Amino acid sequence: MGNYKYVLKIFGYVIVMLSVIYLVKTITKYMKGNFLAWTPKELCIVFFGSLLYSASLLFLIAAWSHLIKNFGIRDGAFLKCYWIYARSQIAKYLPGNIFHYAGRHVLGRMQKWDSGAMTMALFLETSGLIISSVFLIVTGVTQFDFSTYLYNSNFLIIPLGILLGVIAVFVFGKKSKTFSHFLDFYSQRSHGEWIVILTLPFVLYLSFFVFNGLLIYLIYWAKYTDYNYHVNIINFISILSLSWLIGFITPGSPGGLGVRETVMVAALGKVIPESAALELAIIFRLVSIAGDVMLFMSTYFTLNKCKVKSTG
């Protein structure tokens, strides 16, 4: 098992390295001219985009609150979950891409929440996000002519990422104690009860991806009003879902940094100018980082209302 983890980690680092090389190469190609010229217009786009991205995280918080309450944590009120989620979310940018989950667990334990319930909720959250992203990717497949990608070596990062995900699921699926515990827990409720429990989170996860896909489209529309490219909104939603998924399953990529941008540039570069796709990917990364910071800072104004133990 240890060897499998080591191989997956090395594979993840290779993907991150290839992604960074590709991004540096593409950025260098477009460094001349007005690339990423920070006018007041761009600054406004980043600021308001960050606010909207922060708002989109409420979908994930609501889903998490719903899950933990259904696993027996009765005081998992939305505001308390908001505070814990917002405080820990920013840790996803630390190497390893797992510390936001660990931080959420630690903060939950400080509220005397059951560890097993939080683990089950995390398992379902992770599964739900992956399933909903795949659903939107498959939905958007009909909008692409994938034959154009077969001769694009830069797009190799996507099948590599998908292969990594398949390996990870195969290796850890049967070995995971969490999965075994979930199967035991699943048998304690009827299928109808599970449908009721899981439907709302799935809708909220779909809403998160759709919302951010629309956000990227709005950024594109606001910044590139001079382009005469009529792009299907579904393209943006499915590409956002794809970039999130590949970044999520890549070990060693903090917050999907580098990997998500590479996927976004490679995919969007086929439906809009490559230079615009690169700028859009970089702007959205800035928007998401600033949005996470805004969410984190907001916890200092909600502490009393949340009735949680402060960590400083």
C-alpha positions as a Python dict, from the first residue, in 0.01 Angstrom:
ca = {
    (1, 'M'): (0, 0, 0),
    (2, 'G'): (288, 234, 84),
    (3, 'N'): (442, 179, -261),
    (4, 'Y'): (112, 266, -430),
    (5, 'K'): (92, 592, -234),
    (6, 'Y'): (451, 675, -326),
    (7, 'V'): (388, 611, -698),
    (8, 'L'): (71, 821, -693),
    (9, 'K'): (250, 1105, -518),
    (10, 'I'): (536, 1101, -770),
    (11, 'F'): (285, 1086, -1057),
    (12, 'G'): (105, 1385, -908),
    (13, 'Y'): (425, 1585, -880),
    (14, 'V'): (508, 1505, -1244),
    (15, 'I'): (168, 1636, -1354),
    (16, 'V'): (216, 1953, -1148),
    (17, 'M'): (563, 2005, -1297),
    (18, 'L'): (437, 1953, -1653),
    (19, 'S'): (151, 2193, -1584),
    (20, 'V'): (385, 2464, -1454),
    (21, 'I'): (618, 2420, -1753),
    (22, 'Y'): (324, 2449, -1991),
    (23, 'L'): (190, 2760, -1819),
    (24, 'V'): (531, 2930, -1812),
    (25, 'K'): (580, 2847, -2179),
    (26, 'T'): (237, 2985, -2271),
    (27, 'I'): (275, 3297, -2055),
    (28, 'T'): (615, 3370, -2213),
    (29, 'K'): (455, 3341, -2554),
    (30, 'Y'): (207, 3619, -2476),
    (31, 'M'): (416, 3841, -2247),
    (32, 'K'): (442, 4113, -2508),
    (33, 'G'): (172, 4370, -2568),
    (34, 'N'): (-115, 4429, -2326),
    (35, 'F'): (-118, 4084, -2168),
    (36, 'L'): (-258, 4114, -1815),
    (37, 'A'): (-256, 4494, -1827),
    (38, 'W'): (-411, 4582, -1492),
    (39, 'T'): (-647, 4864, -1572),
    (40, 'P'): (-925, 4971, -1331),
    (41, 'K'): (-1155, 4750, -1536),
    (42, 'E'): (-951, 4437, -1461),
    (43, 'L'): (-925, 4527, -1093),
    (44, 'C'): (-1303, 4566, -1073),
    (45, 'I'): (-1349, 4231, -1246),
    (46, 'V'): (-1123, 4058, -991),
    (47, 'F'): (-1288, 4231, -694),
    (48, 'F'): (-1649, 4162, -789),
    (49, 'G'): (-1556, 3819, -923),
    (50, 'S'): (-1402, 3737, -584),
    (51, 'L'): (-1722, 3837, -407),
    (52, 'L'): (-1924, 3610, -634),
    (53, 'Y'): (-1679, 3322, -591),
    (54, 'S'): (-1702, 3365, -214),
    (55, 'A'): (-2080, 3349, -243),
    (56, 'S'): (-2057, 3026, -444),
    (57, 'L'): (-1886, 2856, -150),
    (58, 'L'): (-2213, 2891, 41),
    (59, 'F'): (-2344, 2603, -172),
    (60, 'L'): (-2068, 2377, -37),
    (61, 'I'): (-2117, 2497, 320),
    (62, 'A'): (-2492, 2434, 303),
    (63, 'A'): (-2431, 2083, 168),
    (64, 'W'): (-2181, 2006, 445),
    (65, 'S'): (-2417, 2137, 713),
    (66, 'H'): (-2696, 1920, 573),
    (67, 'L'): (-2478, 1608, 575),
    (68, 'I'): (-2337, 1639, 926),
    (69, 'K'): (-2681, 1708, 1072),
    (70, 'N'): (-2808, 1391, 907),
    (71, 'F'): (-2519, 1200, 1063),
    (72, 'G'): (-2623, 1297, 1414),
    (73, 'I'): (-2450, 1632, 1476),
    (74, 'R'): (-2758, 1824, 1584),
    (75, 'D'): (-2582, 2154, 1650),
    (76, 'G'): (-2439, 2166, 1298),
    (77, 'A'): (-2625, 2489, 1223),
    (78, 'F'): (-2541, 2669, 900),
    (79, 'L'): (-2364, 2964, 1068),
    (80, 'K'): (-2144, 2736, 1276),
    (81, 'C'): (-2058, 2527, 970),
    (82, 'Y'): (-1992, 2850, 782),
    (83, 'W'): (-1737, 2960, 1041),
    (84, 'I'): (-1557, 2624, 1049),
    (85, 'Y'): (-1558, 2583, 671),
    (86, 'A'): (-1440, 2939, 605),
    (87, 'R'): (-1162, 2919, 864),
    (88, 'S'): (-1025, 2593, 722),
    (89, 'Q'): (-1082, 2644, 348),
    (90, 'I'): (-778, 2866, 300),
    (91, 'A'): (-551, 2579, 413),
    (92, 'K'): (-608, 2405, 79),
    (93, 'Y'): (-323, 2613, -64),
    (94, 'L'): (-72, 2433, 157),
    (95, 'P'): (124, 2154, -16),
    (96, 'G'): (-65, 1827, 4),
    (97, 'N'): (-412, 1959, -83),
    (98, 'I'): (-565, 1797, 228),
    (99, 'F'): (-506, 2042, 512),
    (100, 'H'): (-838, 2221, 466),
    (101, 'Y'): (-1010, 1890, 541),
    (102, 'A'): (-783, 1826, 838),
    (103, 'G'): (-844, 2179, 967),
    (104, 'R'): (-1218, 2138, 934),
    (105, 'H'): (-1199, 1814, 1131),
    (106, 'V'): (-992, 1974, 1409),
    (107, 'L'): (-1226, 2272, 1440),
    (108, 'G'): (-1523, 2036, 1445),
    (109, 'R'): (-1369, 1831, 1724),
    (110, 'M'): (-1324, 2154, 1924),
    (111, 'Q'): (-1703, 2184, 1911),
    (112, 'K'): (-1723, 1824, 2043),
    (113, 'W'): (-1858, 1697, 1713),
    (114, 'D'): (-1840, 1324, 1649),
    (115, 'S'): (-1531, 1231, 1448),
    (116, 'G'): (-1703, 943, 1269),
    (117, 'A'): (-1993, 1162, 1159),
    (118, 'M'): (-1756, 1422, 1015),
    (119, 'T'): (-1559, 1152, 835),
    (120, 'M'): (-1876, 1013, 677),
    (121, 'A'): (-1984, 1363, 574),
    (122, 'L'): (-1642, 1426, 419),
    (123, 'F'): (-1657, 1098, 229),
    (124, 'L'): (-1998, 1183, 86),
    (125, 'E'): (-1891, 1541, 11),
    (126, 'T'): (-1586, 1424, -183),
    (127, 'S'): (-1786, 1160, -369),
    (128, 'G'): (-2067, 1405, -444),
    (129, 'L'): (-1832, 1671, -581),
    (130, 'I'): (-1658, 1419, -807),
    (131, 'I'): (-1984, 1269, -933),
    (132, 'S'): (-2145, 1608, -998),
    (133, 'S'): (-1835, 1737, -1180),
    (134, 'V'): (-1825, 1425, -1398),
    (135, 'F'): (-2197, 1468, -1469),
    (136, 'L'): (-2138, 1822, -1597),
    (137, 'I'): (-1831, 1716, -1794),
    (138, 'V'): (-2027, 1442, -1969),
    (139, 'T'): (-2312, 1688, -2032),
    (140, 'G'): (-2068, 1923, -2205),
    (141, 'V'): (-1896, 1655, -2414),
    (142, 'T'): (-2144, 1703, -2699),
    (143, 'Q'): (-2031, 2067, -2731),
    (144, 'F'): (-1674, 1975, -2825),
    (145, 'D'): (-1502, 1836, -3130),
    (146, 'F'): (-1244, 1628, -2947),
    (147, 'S'): (-1073, 1529, -3272),
    (148, 'T'): (-900, 1870, -3263),
    (149, 'Y'): (-728, 1772, -2938),
    (150, 'L'): (-570, 1454, -3069),
    (151, 'Y'): (-283, 1645, -3226),
    (152, 'N'): (-231, 1883, -2933),
    (153, 'S'): (46, 1751, -2707),
    (154, 'N'): (-35, 2013, -2442),
    (155, 'F'): (-373, 1855, -2389),
    (156, 'L'): (-204, 1533, -2277),
    (157, 'I'): (-230, 1659, -1918),
    (158, 'I'): (-605, 1585, -1918),
    (159, 'P'): (-595, 1210, -1999),
    (160, 'L'): (-298, 1181, -1762),
    (161, 'G'): (-506, 1336, -1487),
    (162, 'I'): (-804, 1111, -1560),
    (163, 'L'): (-575, 807, -1555),
    (164, 'L'): (-442, 919, -1218),
    (165, 'G'): (-797, 943, -1086),
    (166, 'V'): (-882, 593, -1206),
    (167, 'I'): (-569, 452, -1041),
    (168, 'A'): (-642, 637, -717),
    (169, 'V'): (-1000, 509, -702),
    (170, 'F'): (-890, 153, -780),
    (171, 'V'): (-609, 154, -523),
    (172, 'F'): (-783, 328, -235),
    (173, 'G'): (-1143, 226, -297),
    (174, 'K'): (-1105, -132, -174),
    (175, 'K'): (-850, -45, 94),
    (176, 'S'): (-1028, 253, 246),
    (177, 'K'): (-1161, 197, 597),
    (178, 'T'): (-1387, 498, 547),
    (179, 'F'): (-1552, 327, 250),
    (180, 'S'): (-1603, 9, 453),
    (181, 'H'): (-1752, 208, 740),
    (182, 'F'): (-1981, 387, 498),
    (183, 'L'): (-2112, 57, 362),
    (184, 'D'): (-2189, -52, 717),
    (185, 'F'): (-2355, 281, 790),
    (186, 'Y'): (-2547, 268, 462),
    (187, 'S'): (-2713, -60, 556),
    (188, 'Q'): (-2866, 105, 864),
    (189, 'R'): (-3102, 320, 654),
    (190, 'S'): (-3344, 251, 373),
    (191, 'H'): (-3278, 346, 12),
    (192, 'G'): (-3555, 604, 33),
    (193, 'E'): (-3391, 773, 332),
    (194, 'W'): (-3060, 791, 149),
    (195, 'I'): (-3223, 945, -156),
    (196, 'V'): (-3370, 1217, 66),
    (197, 'I'): (-3036, 1275, 241),
    (198, 'L'): (-2820, 1287, -74),
    (199, 'T'): (-3044, 1473, -319),
    (200, 'L'): (-2997, 1819, -169),
    (201, 'P'): (-2614, 1800, -148),
    (202, 'F'): (-2596, 1677, -508),
    (203, 'V'): (-2808, 1970, -626),
    (204, 'L'): (-2589, 2209, -424),
    (205, 'Y'): (-2268, 2064, -572),
    (206, 'L'): (-2409, 2100, -922),
    (207, 'S'): (-2506, 2458, -837),
    (208, 'F'): (-2149, 2531, -723),
    (209, 'F'): (-1999, 2421, -1055),
    (210, 'V'): (-2269, 2584, -1267),
    (211, 'F'): (-2237, 2910, -1071),
    (212, 'N'): (-1860, 2924, -1120),
    (213, 'G'): (-1888, 2824, -1484),
    (214, 'L'): (-2124, 3118, -1531),
    (215, 'L'): (-1880, 3337, -1335),
    (216, 'I'): (-1598, 3253, -1579),
    (217, 'Y'): (-1832, 3329, -1866),
    (218, 'L'): (-1922, 3667, -1711),
    (219, 'I'): (-1553, 3749, -1664),
    (220, 'Y'): (-1490, 3657, -2027),
    (221, 'W'): (-1784, 3867, -2142),
    (222, 'A'): (-1678, 4167, -1929),
    (223, 'K'): (-1312, 4163, -2032),
    (224, 'Y'): (-1327, 4059, -2394),
    (225, 'T'): (-1622, 4256, -2525),
    (226, 'D'): (-1436, 4322, -2851),
    (227, 'Y'): (-1410, 3954, -2942),
    (228, 'N'): (-1667, 3818, -3184),
    (229, 'Y'): (-1656, 3469, -3039),
    (230, 'H'): (-1998, 3334, -2953),
    (231, 'V'): (-1920, 3063, -2701),
    (232, 'N'): (-2176, 2825, -2556),
    (233, 'I'): (-2208, 2878, -2181),
    (234, 'I'): (-2208, 2500, -2138),
    (235, 'N'): (-1847, 2504, -2262),
    (236, 'F'): (-1742, 2718, -1967),
    (237, 'I'): (-1936, 2509, -1715),
    (238, 'S'): (-1798, 2175, -1836),
    (239, 'I'): (-1441, 2308, -1867),
    (240, 'L'): (-1459, 2456, -1516),
    (241, 'S'): (-1581, 2117, -1388),
    (242, 'L'): (-1305, 1935, -1575),
    (243, 'S'): (-1029, 2165, -1447),
    (244, 'W'): (-1160, 2133, -1090),
    (245, 'L'): (-1171, 1753, -1113),
    (246, 'I'): (-819, 1713, -1252),
    (247, 'G'): (-679, 1958, -997),
    (248, 'F'): (-865, 1784, -715),
    (249, 'I'): (-741, 1433, -788),
    (250, 'T'): (-378, 1536, -850),
    (251, 'P'): (-170, 1464, -538),
    (252, 'G'): (70, 1737, -429),
    (253, 'S'): (-112, 2018, -610),
    (254, 'P'): (-216, 2274, -343),
    (255, 'G'): (-562, 2396, -436),
    (256, 'G'): (-510, 2247, -783),
    (257, 'L'): (-258, 2526, -845),
    (258, 'G'): (-109, 2504, -1194),
    (259, 'V'): (-301, 2192, -1294),
    (260, 'R'): (-643, 2358, -1315),
    (261, 'E'): (-501, 2652, -1509),
    (262, 'T'): (-333, 2417, -1757),
    (263, 'V'): (-653, 2224, -1819),
    (264, 'M'): (-850, 2546, -1854),
    (265, 'V'): (-605, 2698, -2104),
    (266, 'A'): (-580, 2378, -2307),
    (267, 'A'): (-958, 2334, -2325),
    (268, 'L'): (-1073, 2696, -2353),
    (269, 'G'): (-796, 2763, -2605),
    (270, 'K'): (-999, 2561, -2855),
    (271, 'V'): (-1312, 2775, -2829),
    (272, 'I'): (-1160, 3121, -2767),
    (273, 'P'): (-817, 3269, -2853),
    (274, 'E'): (-540, 3099, -2656),
    (275, 'S'): (-414, 3431, -2517),
    (276, 'A'): (-763, 3506, -2385),
    (277, 'A'): (-789, 3156, -2235),
    (278, 'L'): (-458, 3208, -2054),
    (279, 'E'): (-561, 3545, -1915),
    (280, 'L'): (-897, 3405, -1812),
    (281, 'A'): (-735, 3113, -1627),
    (282, 'I'): (-497, 3344, -1439),
    (283, 'I'): (-772, 3593, -1353),
    (284, 'F'): (-999, 3316, -1225),
    (285, 'R'): (-718, 3180, -1007),
    (286, 'L'): (-675, 3528, -855),
    (287, 'V'): (-1052, 3551, -812),
    (288, 'S'): (-1070, 3214, -633),
    (289, 'I'): (-776, 3291, -402),
    (290, 'A'): (-917, 3635, -315),
    (291, 'G'): (-1260, 3478, -265),
    (292, 'D'): (-1120, 3223, -19),
    (293, 'V'): (-942, 3503, 168),
    (294, 'M'): (-1263, 3709, 181),
    (295, 'L'): (-1451, 3409, 319),
    (296, 'F'): (-1181, 3358, 582),
    (297, 'M'): (-1183, 3725, 686),
    (298, 'S'): (-1561, 3723, 716),
    (299, 'T'): (-1535, 3479, 1008),
    (300, 'Y'): (-1401, 3758, 1229),
    (301, 'F'): (-1737, 3933, 1190),
    (302, 'T'): (-1951, 3624, 1253),
    (303, 'L'): (-1779, 3469, 1556),
    (304, 'N'): (-2034, 3583, 1816),
    (305, 'K'): (-2328, 3480, 1600),
    (306, 'C'): (-2182, 3136, 1534),
    (307, 'K'): (-2125, 3056, 1903),
    (308, 'V'): (-1807, 2863, 1837),
    (309, 'K'): (-1482, 2840, 2025),
    (310, 'S'): (-1233, 3083, 1877),
    (311, 'T'): (-892, 2969, 1755),
    (312, 'G'): (-761, 3325, 1738),
}
